Amino acid sequence: MKSRIYLDHAATTPVSDAARAALVEALGLTGNPSSVHGGGRAANALLEGARDTVARFAGVAPEHVVFTSGGTEAIALASNGARLAGPTRPRLLVGATEHSAVLQARDDVVLLPVDGDGQIDLAALRAALSEGTALVAVQAANNETGVIQPLAEVAALVRETGGLLLLDAVQAAGKMALPDADFVALSAHKLGGPPGVGALIVRDPESLIAIQRGGGQERGHRGGMPNLPGIAGFAAAVSEAHDWSPVATRRIALETRLKAGGAIIHGEAAPRLPNISSIGLPGVAASTQVMMLDLEGFMVSAGAACSSGKVKASHVLAAMGLGAAAGEAIRVSLSPATTDAEIDAFAAAWLAMAARLGRKGAA
C-alpha cells in the first residue's frame, strides 16, 4: 500500500499527544462546571485552569477569554455581538480575501479590495472608515496563501476613527505574536488541539453582547454547557511551543524547486506564515492536481477546506486579480513534524505531474 503523506495542516492538525491525554482525562470527570457539589467544583476548576492557560497564551487576563465551538463561532460572536455606543451593531468592513466565516457572518458586510498579494487596500479602508465608525475584520494571515496583513497600519486606522478591530488569528496563532485587537478568534484544531473548540479573546467584555443565550455561561457571553474535554485539550495544545524556523526553510526550499518546474507561488512578495504555500500550475485545474497527488499518496488541498469537500476556484486568488489562475492552485501546508524526506518526495511527485501534463521546463 502506498504511504500517505499529510501536507494539509492549514486545514486541520493532528491532535498532539498532550492534547489527547488531557481530553481523555477530562472525559473521566463527571460534573457540570455550573454545579456547586464536589463534581461540579472539580469540573469548574478544570475549566478555569484551562482558561488561565489560554489567557497566558493570548497575553490577556482570564476574564477576557470566551470559549466557543471554534473559530467560526468566535468570529460570528464578535461580528454580531460587538457594540460601540448604543444597541445598534456597527458596520462590518472586511477584506475581499477573508475566510468565509467572516464573509458570511452577516448579510451586510462591506467588502474592501486587496492588492495583488492579497493585502488589504489601506486607502480603501481609510475611505470606508471616514464614513463612520465600524467593526473591521481582518485575518492576521490568510488561510490559503499565508500572506500576513499589515496589522499595525490597520489597527492604527481603526483606532483613529474609534472603531473596533476583529482579528482572525485562526491560522496565525502559535506561529507569530498575536497583535493587539478588540477581538481575536482562535481555533484549537489548527494548533494541535481537538476539533470543535475555540475561543474569542475580548479586550473589553462590555463591548460584547451574547448572540447565543442560555444559562449565562462564559460570564453571560455564550450560553450552553462548555465542551470541557475539548477545552482541556485546547489548553494542553497551546502549552506546547514549536520552532517554526525549520518549517520556513523547508517551505522556501520546496517553492524554489517547484518554481524551476513551472510553478507560480501566489503571494510570494508579501510576508507570509512559515508553513503555507499557494502553488499554481498554469492551465491545470486545481481539482486535477489534488486528485493526481492524492493518488500518489499526498494529501493537499485546493484553497480552504470549508466547502463540504468541493473543489472550486479560490475567492482569495480571484480577489487578488488572478483570473483563471484562481482555479489552478493548490495549497500545501507544513508542520514542525514535516520531514525533509516528505518534502523531497512531494517535490518529485509534483514535478513528475507537471511533466506528465506537458509543462515546459518540468523535470
Secondary structure, 3 states (H helix, E strand, C coil): CCCCEECECCCCCCCCHHHHHHHHHHHCCCCCCCCCCHHHHHHHHHHHHHHHHHHHHHCCCHHHEEEECCHHHHHHHHHHHECCCCCCCCEEEEECCCCHHHHCCCCCCEEECECCCCCECHHHHHHHHCCCCEEEEEECECCCCCEECCHHHHHHHHHHCCCEEEEECCCCECCECCCCCCEEEEEHHHCCCCCCCEEEEECCHHHECCCCCCCCCHHHCCCCCCCHHHHHHHHHHHCCCCCCHHHHHHHHHHHHHHHHCCCEECCCCCCECCCEEEEECCCCCHHHHHHHHHHCCEECECCCCCCCCCCCCCHHHHHCCCHHHHHCEEEEECCCCCCHHHHHHHHHHHHHHHHHCCCCCCC
